[in-house]
Amino acid sequence: MDQRFFNFSHGNAHLLETDLDLDGSPEIISTSSSQLYVSNLDSQNYFIENEDTFFSGNNDGFRTIETQLDSNPAPDLVSTKINNSTAFPAIFLNPDPGTFGIQTTNNPISFDPMPILKATGIEFDPEGACIAIADLNGDNYIDIAMRGNASQIGRGITGQIITWLNDGNANFTLGTVFDVNITNSEPTNFISALDHDHDGDQDIVGIAGFRGSLEYLEVYENDGDGNFSLAQQTPLHTYNGLRPYWLEISDADADGFIDAIVLGQDRHNESELAIIYGSSTGLSTTASFLAGIGAAEVINKDINADGLPDLITCAYECDADRKPSLSIAYQISPRQYAPMIAISDLFLSALAYIDMNNDGVRDIVTTQHDSGYNPIYYSVPQLCPADLNLDRVLNFFDISLFLNMFTQERPLADLNRDGSFNFFDVSALFQSFQEGCP
């Protein structure tokens, strides 16, 4: 494992790789709790924060999404902080990454949603990191959905999602406003968009429920015109104070269907990944769970080039003696993961998978929430299938654990991944012992 660092002048909550000026050379957008920063490649092909490029505004930070909102082919950025003060995110159209030594300022578009909402009798309080970006009404323009608590005359406070419809030139009008279940003020209330029912329309998924009781991943189906209705709920665990914190939408098992990965945490020592797999009939109504410790963000990337994405998490609020902050769960066969291993004990608040030194190979880059100390991992440990107790030593304890798993036909004992438990697994164990751990 080769670990190096690149420095920011601040702590970070999120990282985004983009190419703002379409020159083939990427930039990194980093966000603190309420500000955006850009890093460019220097003459030696290493990323350096450009302290001469600024993003103004009061509502950006924490979570930033790249999208395309107007006819200009350059990327646009949509950003919101956790405690946003208005019912609209910060939008930067075609922002300029700038050059070193020349001051550049990017300003968000000017748009005040409050008079529009007031005219409809809605007082809207956005919730943390609560935006989704997609074509919501089928006109081929990217729209915005925002989640929050709304107060209306005669109804009291309800959870709602408001949609802002784009005319193709980043001019927005109010679209559908619909009720969702309240989440009891979770620190983040992610929503995202995906085509759950494979009808060509973008549906919305989000977390619902009350902390300490049953919580769900909910799916709101789109009728094609931007009207949404609750279609299904997938239960999530809430034991020991677990609460949903992060939502990742990607194909976790490489079967061609989009899945939802919900990271739940108790903000201390426990966390859990709930994977809701997609299929030809949509997202499942049951989840698969992986236990972890203190995780705050998850990404789904194939870091060992075996064709199956792996799950990487980081944590920054764990108070255990050993902080398994950067942890990896290698996917060893579709929907089957090896026990999670930890390769760092730093407090880390964000993850990304970016080629940090322009050598053609992507690296794991992490950031710290409260400092500019940001490690980069240019290589990571390879999986050692026979090291079943994860101590990086092959010995009697691994054989004993293998025999217990083998007699119970546990998936991790199927070392040759043929779906059977027989002599060939025993042979694979001894072959692994001969080769040793990489």
C-alpha atoms as one frame of an Amber mdcrd trajectory, in Angstrom:
protein
   0.000   0.000   0.000   1.549   3.246  -1.205   0.149   6.245   0.677   0.882
   9.900  -0.028  -0.909  13.148   0.616  -2.122  16.282  -1.054  -2.984  19.352
   0.955  -5.964  21.668   1.157  -6.196  24.785   3.226  -9.391  23.435   4.823
 -11.273  20.294   5.750 -13.579  18.593   3.262 -16.876  16.784   3.183 -17.086
  15.639  -0.440 -14.981  15.212  -3.604 -16.012  15.337  -7.260 -13.885  14.649
 -10.345 -14.827  16.716 -13.383 -13.391  18.448 -16.447 -14.878  21.924 -16.256
 -13.041  23.400 -19.246 -13.217  20.260 -21.443  -9.462  20.268 -22.031  -9.028
  16.572 -21.260  -7.297  17.376 -17.982  -9.499  16.740 -14.931 -10.147  18.971
 -11.952 -11.262  18.024  -8.452 -14.089  19.955  -6.829 -13.849  19.685  -3.057
 -16.479  20.933  -0.676 -16.296  21.961   2.924 -19.532  22.351   4.867 -20.409
  25.568   3.000 -17.882  26.277   0.242 -16.467  24.893  -3.006 -12.818  24.692
  -4.044 -11.048  23.493  -7.183  -7.764  21.627  -7.617  -5.857  21.468 -10.913
  -3.012  19.323 -12.181   0.322  21.105 -11.897   3.283  20.792 -14.271   4.301
  17.508 -12.606   0.819  15.993 -13.009  -0.132  16.234  -9.352  -3.281  17.924
  -8.078  -2.788  21.246  -6.314  -5.564  23.386  -4.862  -5.984  26.576  -6.884
  -6.345  29.265  -4.234  -6.998  31.863  -6.959 -10.327  30.331  -8.066 -13.427
  31.112  -6.015 -17.057  30.005  -5.897 -19.277  32.642  -4.323 -22.692  32.162
  -2.738 -24.212  31.023   0.539 -25.918  27.733  -0.263 -23.154  25.615  -1.769
 -21.077  23.028   0.017 -21.175  19.479   1.402 -22.621  17.791  -1.685 -21.927
  18.818  -5.279 -23.224  17.100  -8.434 -22.022  17.514 -12.021 -24.768  17.820
 -14.618 -25.795  19.579 -17.864 -28.416  22.303 -17.500 -28.002  24.434 -20.645
 -26.866  24.155 -24.259 -23.230  24.875 -23.442 -21.411  21.497 -23.470 -19.223
  22.406 -20.482 -20.321  20.802 -17.189 -22.504  22.636 -14.684 -22.365  22.180
 -10.920 -25.317  21.880  -8.528 -24.359  22.165  -4.862 -26.106  22.384  -1.525
 -25.000  22.523   2.077 -26.682  20.505   4.818 -28.459  23.451   6.420 -29.508
  25.224   3.261 -31.378  28.467   3.889 -33.503  28.417   0.751 -35.524  25.948
  -1.316 -33.059  25.984  -4.188 -29.442  24.801  -4.483 -26.477  26.812  -5.705
 -26.068  26.355  -9.484 -22.863  27.279 -11.284 -23.281  27.277 -15.052 -20.129
  26.380 -16.979 -17.790  27.364 -14.114 -14.221  28.329 -14.929 -11.570  26.266
 -13.081  -9.144  29.157 -13.557  -5.365  29.041 -13.779  -2.724  29.386 -11.113
  -1.873  33.003 -10.353  -4.955  34.556 -11.970  -7.976  35.330  -9.799 -11.227
  33.819 -11.041 -14.659  34.070  -9.398 -17.644  31.874 -10.247 -21.072  33.140
  -9.247 -24.233  31.033  -8.921 -27.264  31.827 -11.033 -29.660  34.333  -9.525
 -32.952  32.700  -8.602 -35.219  33.358  -5.614 -37.726  30.520  -5.082 -39.487
  32.045  -2.101 -42.001  34.302  -3.951 -43.007  31.349  -6.133 -43.567  29.064
  -3.151 -45.291  31.785  -1.147 -47.773  32.282  -3.976 -48.743  28.606  -3.646
 -49.033  28.831   0.161 -45.942  26.697   0.854 -43.251  27.449   3.411 -40.412
  25.056   2.651 -37.467  24.120   4.895 -34.862  22.050   3.009 -33.289  19.046
   4.715 -29.648  17.992   4.593 -28.022  17.269   1.219 -31.477  16.692  -0.204
 -31.245  17.117  -3.999 -31.728  14.808  -6.968 -30.816  15.689 -10.560 -32.660
  14.107 -13.511 -35.083  14.720 -16.379 -38.272  14.498 -14.324 -40.924  15.392
 -16.915 -39.608  13.749 -20.082 -38.623  16.883 -22.030 -34.912  15.889 -22.213
 -33.826  18.720 -19.900 -32.278  18.079 -16.507 -34.495  19.147 -13.600 -33.986
  19.374  -9.842 -35.859  17.709  -6.982 -35.402  18.972  -3.434 -36.590  17.425
  -0.216 -37.663  19.170   2.972 -40.400  19.880   5.467 -43.240  22.063   4.236
 -45.826  24.031   6.145 -49.159  24.707   4.483 -52.343  26.324   5.785 -54.724
  23.677   7.076 -52.166  20.835   6.841 -49.446  21.596   9.340 -45.910  20.324
   8.653 -45.452  17.528   6.134 -42.475  16.005   4.402 -42.448  17.095   0.772
 -40.352  16.995  -2.369 -40.557  20.002  -4.645 -39.439  19.836  -8.265 -37.936
  22.649 -10.308 -38.361  22.184 -14.050 -35.676  23.380 -16.453 -36.492  24.917
 -19.847 -33.113  23.846 -21.275 -31.405  27.149 -20.529 -31.306  26.858 -16.730
 -34.506  28.860 -16.263 -36.599  27.091 -13.651 -40.311  26.946 -12.898 -42.085
  25.112 -10.094 -43.174  21.616 -11.025 -44.884  18.937  -8.977 -44.911  19.205
  -5.192 -45.683  15.897  -3.481 -45.771  14.439   0.022 -43.131  12.062   1.344
 -42.726  10.492   4.751 -40.872  12.594   7.334 -37.474  11.326   8.513 -37.380
  12.949  11.962 -34.556  15.384  11.141 -31.774  13.011  10.164 -28.379  14.698
   9.585 -28.675  13.983   5.864 -31.783  13.055   3.931 -30.515  11.891   0.571
 -32.774  11.437  -2.384 -31.710  10.274  -5.806 -33.195   9.454  -9.184 -33.222
   6.184 -11.142 -35.550   4.329 -13.486 -36.914   1.831 -10.964 -39.636   0.318
 -13.153 -37.735   0.497 -16.473 -40.404   2.555 -18.239 -37.990   5.260 -19.413
 -39.003   7.773 -16.718 -36.832   8.839 -13.804 -38.260   7.826 -10.430 -37.130
   9.129  -7.033 -35.786   7.102  -4.109 -35.222   8.360  -0.578 -35.108   7.435
   3.097 -38.214   7.567   5.290 -39.194   6.627   8.825 -38.512   7.739  12.375
 -35.196   7.337  14.147 -35.299   4.393  16.547 -38.214   2.781  14.737 -38.444
   1.135  11.336 -36.957   3.097   8.447 -37.296   2.436   4.737 -35.880   3.100
   1.341 -38.915   4.430  -0.476 -39.523   4.504  -4.219 -41.753   7.171  -5.754
 -42.679   6.260  -9.316 -42.969   8.862 -12.064 -45.979   8.777 -14.386 -43.900
  10.312 -17.186 -45.182  13.857 -16.701 -43.347  14.533 -13.453 -46.098  13.354
 -11.083 -44.911  10.959  -8.373 -46.602   8.393  -6.141 -45.269   5.981  -3.508
 -44.667   2.583  -5.105 -42.820   0.527  -2.490 -40.875   0.519   0.773 -37.803
  -1.591   1.563 -37.187  -1.968   5.337 -33.807  -0.943   6.790 -32.259  -1.796
  10.149 -32.390   0.681  13.041 -30.913  -1.381  15.896 -28.538   0.382  18.323
 -29.480   3.776  16.953 -28.516   3.146  13.321 -29.848   5.799  10.970 -29.427
   6.268   7.214 -26.694   8.714   6.279 -25.471   8.146   2.707 -27.127   6.873
  -0.482 -25.148   5.498  -3.429 -26.917   4.605  -6.686 -24.913   2.274  -8.945
 -24.751  -1.280 -10.278 -23.314  -3.091  -7.255 -23.211  -6.612  -8.707 -22.452
  -5.769 -12.378 -25.638  -7.434 -13.675 -26.764  -4.438 -15.718 -29.441  -3.286
 -13.252 -29.038  -0.239 -11.030 -28.973  -0.891  -7.279 -29.299   1.301  -4.193
 -26.713   1.188  -1.399 -27.772   2.791   1.884 -25.141   3.498   4.520 -26.552
   3.564   8.039 -24.513   4.741  11.014 -24.849   5.571  14.685 -22.186   8.337
  14.380 -19.831   6.356  16.620 -18.758   2.726  16.313 -21.384   0.952  14.239
 -22.401   1.227  10.626 -24.138  -0.972   8.113 -24.432  -1.170   4.348 -27.865
  -2.118   3.052 -27.795  -3.162  -0.609 -31.154  -3.100  -2.377 -30.581  -4.936
  -5.631 -32.317  -4.027  -8.859 -33.746  -6.465 -11.382 -36.036  -6.527 -14.393
 -38.934  -5.859 -12.027 -37.263  -2.985 -10.161 -35.585  -2.570  -6.794 -36.045
  -5.397  -4.333 -38.327  -5.102  -1.313 -35.680  -6.792   0.840 -32.105  -5.644
   1.486 -28.805  -7.452   1.946 -26.724  -6.161   4.853 -22.985  -5.806   5.519
 -21.757  -4.727   8.958 -19.053  -2.083   9.399 -17.676   0.370  11.927 -18.336
   4.103  11.973 -18.608   4.628   8.206 -19.734   7.982   6.809 -19.483   7.536
   3.017 -19.439   4.611   0.591 -18.342   4.275  -3.022 -18.810   1.277  -5.326
 -15.721   0.712  -7.519 -13.854  -2.278  -8.966 -10.473  -1.583  -7.371  -8.892
  -4.998  -8.029  -9.935  -5.226 -11.717 -11.804  -8.539 -11.444 -14.971  -7.237
 -13.097 -16.926  -6.966  -9.835 -17.292  -3.627  -8.015 -16.051  -3.490  -4.440
 -17.372  -1.387  -1.562 -15.070   1.200   0.047 -16.074   3.177   3.123 -14.519
   5.821   5.330 -15.365   7.014   8.845 -14.656  10.145  10.844 -16.770   9.882
  14.013 -15.727   6.480  15.315 -14.464   6.560  18.914 -13.235   2.971  19.101
  -9.640   2.274  20.108  -8.952   1.187  16.536 -10.606   3.355  13.899 -11.052
   1.257  10.722 -11.604   4.426   8.766 -10.761   3.373   5.213 -12.246  -0.089
   4.773 -12.754  -2.355   1.765 -15.237  -5.165   1.169 -14.027  -7.057  -1.901
 -16.799  -8.645  -3.957 -15.552 -12.182  -4.572 -18.547 -13.375  -6.603 -21.786
 -11.632  -7.559 -23.475 -10.410  -4.348 -20.924 -12.203  -2.154 -18.365 -10.099
  -0.253 -15.258 -11.066   1.657 -15.068  -9.748   5.244 -14.259  -6.052   5.288
 -10.593  -5.140   5.829  -9.279  -1.810   7.111  -6.172  -0.114   5.701  -6.238
   3.169   7.627  -7.069   4.449  11.103  -7.366   8.150  10.245 -10.539  10.191
  10.627 -11.652  10.536   6.988 -14.839  12.192   5.782 -14.883  11.694   1.997
 -13.867   9.196  -0.676 -13.290   9.299  -4.414 -11.672   7.061  -7.027  -9.506
   9.327  -9.192  -6.248   9.078 -11.127  -4.327  11.419  -8.842  -0.951  11.387
 -10.631  -2.008  11.015 -14.281  -0.450   7.574 -14.699  -3.573   5.992 -16.187
  -4.506   4.111 -13.002  -7.170   5.310 -10.605  -6.321   5.802  -6.943  -8.328
   6.070  -3.738  -8.260   9.668  -2.537  -9.652  10.631   0.845 -10.116  13.826
   2.818 -10.375  14.868   6.421 -13.320  16.858   7.696 -11.417  19.236   9.959
  -7.940  19.591   8.415  -6.148  19.820   5.089  -4.373  16.473   5.607  -5.606
  14.223   2.792  -4.091  10.800   2.097  -3.978   9.196  -1.341  -3.688   5.411
  -1.712  -1.922   4.484  -4.951  -2.238   0.774  -4.226  -4.339  -1.298  -1.851
  -4.001  -4.780  -0.299  -4.987  -7.663  -2.536  -7.518 -10.190  -1.344  -6.125
 -13.272   0.415  -9.003 -15.805   0.250  -7.543 -18.259   2.779  -6.870 -15.581
   5.422 -10.323 -16.083   6.870  -9.600 -14.423  10.220  -8.045 -11.333   8.528
  -4.777 -11.285  10.472  -2.621 -11.406   7.279  -1.058 -14.679   8.502  -1.986
 -18.131   7.179  -1.977 -20.681   9.999  -4.001 -23.212  11.967  -6.635 -20.640
  12.934  -7.579 -20.118   9.290  -7.853 -23.899   8.757 -10.054 -24.245  11.839
 -12.297 -21.404  10.698 -12.454 -22.876   7.179 -13.579 -26.272   8.516 -16.341
 -24.646  10.569 -17.542 -22.649   7.565 -17.181 -25.650   5.249 -19.352 -27.945
   7.397 -22.000 -25.186   7.590 -21.694 -24.547   3.816 -21.019 -20.884   4.397
 -20.317 -18.950   1.156 -16.819 -17.860   2.217 -15.752 -21.509   2.342 -16.525
 -21.933  -1.353 -12.962 -20.932  -2.217 -13.136 -21.885  -5.895 -16.484 -20.077
  -6.348 -18.291 -22.924  -8.112 -21.346 -22.910  -5.842 -20.477 -26.301  -4.307
 -18.658 -27.400  -1.163 -16.307 -30.262  -1.923 -12.704 -31.422  -2.320 -11.915
 -28.611  -4.741 -12.434 -26.004  -1.980 -10.036 -27.900   0.299  -7.546 -28.040
  -2.570  -7.929 -24.279  -3.137  -7.248 -23.685   0.573  -3.955 -25.601   0.488
  -2.948 -23.948  -2.775  -3.541 -20.550  -1.168  -1.390 -21.626   1.797   1.424
 -22.538  -0.589   1.238 -19.212  -2.417   0.883 -17.122   0.743  -0.887 -13.792
   1.057   0.017 -11.163  -1.586
